[in-house]
Amino acid sequence: KQEVTQIPAALSVPEGENLVLNCSFTDSAIYNLQWFRQDPGKGLTSLLLIQSSQREQTSGRLNASLDKSSGRSTLYIAASQPGDSATYLCAVWANSGYALNFGKGTSLLVTP
Amino acid sequence: SQTIHQWPATLVQPVGSPLSLECTVEGTSNPNLYWYRQAAGRGLQLLFYSVGIGQISSEVPQNLSASRPQDRQFILSSKKLLLSDSGFYLCAWSHAGTDTQYFGPGTRLTVL
């Protein structure tokens, strides 16, 4: 069964810092990996999707990388802003599965 | 553009009472539909998914059931709620199995 782990569970940084969120998964046989953002009490917003054949995806200040062979992905946030404060979730679609397998998320707080 | 709706937004129900949560998608046809639950301290857990009308697959045995009476309508039900059914319920859709998933705003269910 695919297990997805996110480290750290929580992170607090001052505004302007660059930061990295980590995601690891146990089964490297995946279709894709997705990063989501969740604001408190809200649904999820898709940030980036990386296909298994890709190494990275970029959107604005966000950059996600994928190393499928080692079962790792990172989400890099450049020049963090207070509006980036949220929980960030990593999810993988395993070849043998029918839906996404989610990690528990990293709760990010960016202080002014 | 596509939109996804969930209602109610919040719900407080006594143990043993029935449940019906509704999810509808607009602006697309024949979507894949998903029900997830997010319990405190745990990651998102897939409950049900559907690839078409009347086609429901369950990922975990539980006190809940799902139905898809129309192409863009997905309903989550229970005949008798348990305390352990409390959580944040999220509906999602995708164009195809491994595409980006788009989440609804969620329903906060508290069972007392």
HADDOCK unambig.tbl for C-alpha pairs under 7 A between the chains (distance, minus, plus):
assign (segid A and resid 31 and name CA) (segid B and resid 98 and name CA) 6.98 0.50 0.50
assign (segid A and resid 42 and name CA) (segid B and resid 105 and name CA) 5.41 0.50 0.50
assign (segid A and resid 42 and name CA) (segid B and resid 106 and name CA) 6.44 0.50 0.50
assign (segid A and resid 43 and name CA) (segid B and resid 90 and name CA) 6.83 0.50 0.50
assign (segid A and resid 43 and name CA) (segid B and resid 103 and name CA) 5.85 0.50 0.50
assign (segid A and resid 43 and name CA) (segid B and resid 104 and name CA) 5.62 0.50 0.50
assign (segid A and resid 43 and name CA) (segid B and resid 105 and name CA) 4.32 0.50 0.50
assign (segid A and resid 43 and name CA) (segid B and resid 106 and name CA) 5.55 0.50 0.50
assign (segid A and resid 44 and name CA) (segid B and resid 103 and name CA) 5.52 0.50 0.50
assign (segid A and resid 45 and name CA) (segid B and resid 103 and name CA) 6.86 0.50 0.50
assign (segid A and resid 46 and name CA) (segid B and resid 102 and name CA) 6.91 0.50 0.50
assign (segid A and resid 49 and name CA) (segid B and resid 100 and name CA) 6.86 0.50 0.50
assign (segid A and resid 93 and name CA) (segid B and resid 98 and name CA) 6.83 0.50 0.50
assign (segid A and resid 102 and name CA) (segid B and resid 43 and name CA) 6.13 0.50 0.50
assign (segid A and resid 102 and name CA) (segid B and resid 44 and name CA) 5.87 0.50 0.50
assign (segid A and resid 103 and name CA) (segid B and resid 43 and name CA) 5.70 0.50 0.50
assign (segid A and resid 104 and name CA) (segid B and resid 42 and name CA) 5.91 0.50 0.50
assign (segid A and resid 104 and name CA) (segid B and resid 43 and name CA) 4.11 0.50 0.50
